Amino acid sequence: MPYTSTMVMQDNEEIRERLRSTLGEIPDGLLPLIERHQDNLRLLVETLNRAGHPPDVVRESVRDLMAAHEIDILAALDGMESK
C-alpha cells in the first residue's frame, strides 16, 4: 500500500498532539514551521508516489524528513526558551 498524503496528515496530527501534550498549547511562533514541514511532507509523498517509488522508499524518505523536522522544531523551541 502506498504511503499517502492522508497518512502524512495523520503523522502530522500525531506530532501536533505530542507537542500539545508536552507544551500545553503549541506556541504561535512554531505553527508556521510545522505547517511548512507538513507541506514539504505532502509534496514529497505525492512526488515519490507519482514517480512510482515503492512504499518502503517513500516511508524511508518520510522518516528522513521527519528527523529533519524534529531537529528544526527542537531548535525553534530552544530559541523561544532563550528569549
Secondary structure by P-SEA (a helix, b strand, c coil): ccccaaaaaaaaaaaaaaaaaacccccccaaaaaaaaaaaaaaaaaaaaaacccaaaaaaaaaaaaaaaaaaaaaaaaaaaac
